Amino acid sequence: MAKLVEVTDVILRDAHQSLMATRMAMEDMIPACADLDEAGYWSLECWGGATYDSCIRFLNEDPWERLRTFKKLLPKTRTQMLLRGQNILGYRHYEDTVVQRFVDKAAENGMDVFRCFDALNDVRNLKTAVEAVKRTGKHAQGTICYTVSPVHTVEKFVEMGERLVEMGVDSICIKDMAALLKPQPAYDLVKGLKEKLGEDILIHVHVHSTTGVTLVSLMKAIEAGADIVDTSVSSLSLGTGHNPTESLVEMLEGTGFETKLDLERIYKVRDHFAKIRPRYKEFLTEFQGAETEIFKSQIPGGMLSNMESQLKQQGQGDRLKEVLEEVPRVRKDAGYPPLVTPSSQIVGTQAVFNVMMGKYKVMTGEFSDLMLGYYGETDAEKEPEVVEKAKEFGKKDPITCRPADLLQPEWEKLCDEAKALEGNNGTDEDVLTYAMFPQVAPKFFRERKDGPLNLGKDPSSFEAGPVSPDHPGYLSAPIDYDVKIGEKTHKVTVAPR
Amino acid sequence: MAKLVEVTDVILRDAHQSLMATRMAMEDMIPACADLDEAGYWSLECWGGATYDSCIRFLNEDPWERLRTFKKLLPKTRTQMLLRGQNILGYRHYEDTVVQRFVDKAAENGMDVFRCFDALNDVRNLKTAVEAVKRTGKHAQGTICYTVSPVHTVEKFVEMGERLVEMGVDSICIKDMAALLKPQPAYDLVKGLKEKLGEDILIHVHVHSTTGVTLVSLMKAIEAGADIVDTSVSSLSLGTGHNPTESLVEMLEGTGFETKLDLERIYKVRDHFAKIRPRYKEFLTEFQGAETEIFKSQIPGGMLSNMESQLKQQGQGDRLKEVLEEVPRVRKDAGYPPLVTPSSQIVGTQAVFNVMMGKYKVMTGEFSDLMLGYYGETDAEKEPEVVEKAKEFGKKDPITCRPADLLQPEWEKLCDEAKALEGNNGTDEDVLTYAMFPQVAPKFFRERKDGPLNLGKDPSSFEAGPVSPDHPGYLSAPIDYDVKIGEKTHKVTVAPR
């Protein structure tokens, strides 16, 4: 008898977040739901991460309505979301009541599995979220962000796993956002967690495919006892996305492990998204290969393109190599944080500043906050000299407490502010939207009545043509005409300026 | 101490054959040779397969000059070629003298490793080639074409391996052209070969990446004792190509296996081909993902597109599904040949005929030859009724001998014919070119003096523009102008016809 390996498909969330800037319209996902629901997945990740932001910022879509729709269309399968711990789905720390309210509302609207992570792996930033999930009776998953550094040993990660279990999580996720998890470390880490935490704590492995090695890592994680793995249906997979679900299923044949997935259903889902994908051409990541230099630089793809555009804006596009060498030094100074939103942007931007203006001559507010503990603890000591500079730049003292402990109750204030906005529907859900995205929410509330947008376009509109839809009349090459007016023919050349 | 795993890079041959229709110009490969030669490969596959045909048919380049150039530019690394046994690099069986002459000339011009395969796995079709290689003192590699069928067990393949060893091969290649080799069968097959043939016979594993599972298969093959594996530098990898070399190197970290490859050199090669690749956009395969339905249909990608275009030409494009279901039945009738050039085309075309005109109502000459043994033996019994029909259609009796045993000496005749052609340079190499490609050689001999072509184009020429380089003045959408002549403004619309 082969051992059952469970699978979470991320095609409704992380796949399009990783491959098409989180732009997929709900109406393009709905037709795939029936087959996804029948295919035999442990769960379907379909909410959270950047989807909430994208819904209100780009798609004029209420994220809570999206959640309710998925719940209705996926009655047989657990829904799953990615939750940034104390940051909820926003970009700052929230006071505990806000976090709790969010979790309650998400559970009430249909969320089953809450994958909770903190960018610094500071478990104190997960405690409120995990406890709130437990109170709703839903599945609380604690997350270890995988990273590579001299201090990040298997033992260190297993210790973190123990603290998560003490906190009451139902399962542990190993989250490898940058595809750095190689096969042997995957084996050792899963083995270490299983041995220390016992067989009953489910181990769930999430890897991206950027470096091309992580399907092998999933194989090794499964051999070491991983219970659940994340993949994405092939037509939205690979590159900076995830390993193809179908390949995982086929890979296991004869190995003593098997999924219970129905490939015929999955081929229908594949065909659906293969048709949808070209409609989002303008948002698709160009990268479709395998990039292993990340192992050396530790710099994930999204972070690299950010830094490149920052340098170009300053007319210093030729200094990328220096910046790439500076990033690991800045990361060391900051106590080796994993590089994931927001730490990747904070470290990357500071590295750009260091190269352009001299080492720590200027410090961003976010970087000084990171150095002073305002995002939480890091796994390694921070460089004391740089902490001193952060005190000067930030005009603040370092803290060692949980950052949210410094926050005042804010729920009532957020309610008052949210409810004063035009178009606010008076629900707690709208307060949460305002709380997380105060700049974007007002416009969204006003325009919500117009209904969701679909940013996908007929693929033929991307084909070569003389007139760009954005610049009517724009030409990229000269055209010669004979123009006859009355009896006289004029030679006319129209050229781009 | 980690065990050394050797690597063959196929970027100079199979990578561009699989991804860009074998069109890469020699001048685009030359700049990468120094780094490839220093990177620490066991060998570099750089010749044979379809490259000979492509050189004379499309690139006006003497393939023998290409071989000599590679030999000069790769002094530290073995050169390697793919040889179709008794077919040499052509599409029919040749009399033994021609095969021997080809091997002698290839060795003389700089070939070190000869990978010899037969599409039907009939070892009798490899004997002349392998013995000829042995006489030159070069490395003779015998090949097992991997396929899946009720008769293709590990035992069956190991038996074939034994026959190859008896023949005197220096190593055995497992050739998985359709990416059907899953991890566990890869392990079992390598293990089986090693146990039966002994540790001294090198096992070399060649897989494509089409189904997305074969990097895992390489891991398992390595665990089972494989000595050498084939990969391709990342910028020309994946899809219907091969697994990325860099990913293989990184994958092995900590596993007890390691390559001796220098990644810094390989990154330079990667950057070179990343720049070259867009120049061949019109030849690039569109497919860049993972396709697992091949496991069910057994139909490799190239064969699928052939059948699609045959059906469309007959106005029956909607019958592809029927054809896909017919292919496995035709393959069974034919004794389960592996589907690789030319058997894939022969089986595929017959399946198209069966669907369009009724089961075996019409039989192609090639299919009746296959059924009657004129390509060699198959591993399973052929369907007797279909053999009877083949006799009628082919007006021939079945044979059981080695097909080349029926051939008359032909070298002198080929010499006379070749040397009568304008532009023939009087060498045995030119006779071989004529022997393998009698239709193409005359034009090539005449035009050779004009020198090699580079079919790559400036990538900007593929960008959207109103004027196609092939159709000057062609528009794909209307443009409106205000044209002022003297004092009068005319509204002019220029629209495509």
Chai-1 contact restraints between the chains, C-beta under 6 A:
chainA,res_idxA,chainB,res_idxB,connection_type,confidence,min_distance_angstrom,max_distance_angstrom,comment,restraint_id
A,K182,B,E253,contact,1.0,0.0,6.0,A-B,restraint_1
A,P183,B,M251,contact,1.0,0.0,6.0,A-B,restraint_2
A,Q184,B,G254,contact,1.0,0.0,6.0,A-B,restraint_3
A,Q184,B,T255,contact,1.0,0.0,6.0,A-B,restraint_4
A,G212,B,P244,contact,1.0,0.0,6.0,A-B,restraint_5
A,G212,B,S247,contact,1.0,0.0,6.0,A-B,restraint_6
A,V213,B,S247,contact,1.0,0.0,6.0,A-B,restraint_7
A,V213,B,E250,contact,1.0,0.0,6.0,A-B,restraint_8
A,V213,B,M251,contact,1.0,0.0,6.0,A-B,restraint_9
A,L215,B,V216,contact,1.0,0.0,6.0,A-B,restraint_10
A,V216,B,L215,contact,1.0,0.0,6.0,A-B,restraint_11
A,V216,B,V216,contact,1.0,0.0,6.0,A-B,restraint_12
A,V216,B,M219,contact,1.0,0.0,6.0,A-B,restraint_13
A,V216,B,M251,contact,1.0,0.0,6.0,A-B,restraint_14
A,M219,B,V216,contact,1.0,0.0,6.0,A-B,restraint_15
A,S234,B,G289,contact,1.0,0.0,6.0,A-B,restraint_16
A,S234,B,A290,contact,1.0,0.0,6.0,A-B,restraint_17
A,L238,B,G289,contact,1.0,0.0,6.0,A-B,restraint_18
A,P244,B,G212,contact,1.0,0.0,6.0,A-B,restraint_19
A,P244,B,A290,contact,1.0,0.0,6.0,A-B,restraint_20
A,E246,B,T292,contact,1.0,0.0,6.0,A-B,restraint_21
A,S247,B,G212,contact,1.0,0.0,6.0,A-B,restraint_22
A,S247,B,V213,contact,1.0,0.0,6.0,A-B,restraint_23
A,S247,B,A290,contact,1.0,0.0,6.0,A-B,restraint_24
A,S247,B,T292,contact,1.0,0.0,6.0,A-B,restraint_25
A,E250,B,V213,contact,1.0,0.0,6.0,A-B,restraint_26
A,E250,B,T292,contact,1.0,0.0,6.0,A-B,restraint_27
A,E250,B,F295,contact,1.0,0.0,6.0,A-B,restraint_28
A,M251,B,P183,contact,1.0,0.0,6.0,A-B,restraint_29
A,M251,B,V213,contact,1.0,0.0,6.0,A-B,restraint_30
A,M251,B,V216,contact,1.0,0.0,6.0,A-B,restraint_31
A,E253,B,K182,contact,1.0,0.0,6.0,A-B,restraint_32
A,G254,B,Q184,contact,1.0,0.0,6.0,A-B,restraint_33
A,T255,B,Q184,contact,1.0,0.0,6.0,A-B,restraint_34
A,Q288,B,Q288,contact,1.0,0.0,6.0,A-B,restraint_35
A,G289,B,S234,contact,1.0,0.0,6.0,A-B,restraint_36
A,G289,B,L238,contact,1.0,0.0,6.0,A-B,restraint_37
A,A290,B,S234,contact,1.0,0.0,6.0,A-B,restraint_38
A,A290,B,P244,contact,1.0,0.0,6.0,A-B,restraint_39
A,A290,B,S247,contact,1.0,0.0,6.0,A-B,restraint_40
A,T292,B,E246,contact,1.0,0.0,6.0,A-B,restraint_41
A,T292,B,S247,contact,1.0,0.0,6.0,A-B,restraint_42
A,T292,B,E250,contact,1.0,0.0,6.0,A-B,restraint_43
A,F295,B,E250,contact,1.0,0.0,6.0,A-B,restraint_44
A,A464,B,A464,contact,1.0,0.0,6.0,A-B,restraint_45
A,G465,B,S476,contact,1.0,0.0,6.0,A-B,restraint_46
A,G465,B,A477,contact,1.0,0.0,6.0,A-B,restraint_47
A,P466,B,P466,contact,1.0,0.0,6.0,A-B,restraint_48
A,P466,B,L475,contact,1.0,0.0,6.0,A-B,restraint_49
A,P466,B,I479,contact,1.0,0.0,6.0,A-B,restraint_50
A,V467,B,A477,contact,1.0,0.0,6.0,A-B,restraint_51
A,V467,B,I479,contact,1.0,0.0,6.0,A-B,restraint_52
A,L475,B,P466,contact,1.0,0.0,6.0,A-B,restraint_53
A,S476,B,G465,contact,1.0,0.0,6.0,A-B,restraint_54
A,A477,B,G465,contact,1.0,0.0,6.0,A-B,restraint_55
A,A477,B,V467,contact,1.0,0.0,6.0,A-B,restraint_56
A,I479,B,P466,contact,1.0,0.0,6.0,A-B,restraint_57
A,I479,B,V467,contact,1.0,0.0,6.0,A-B,restraint_58
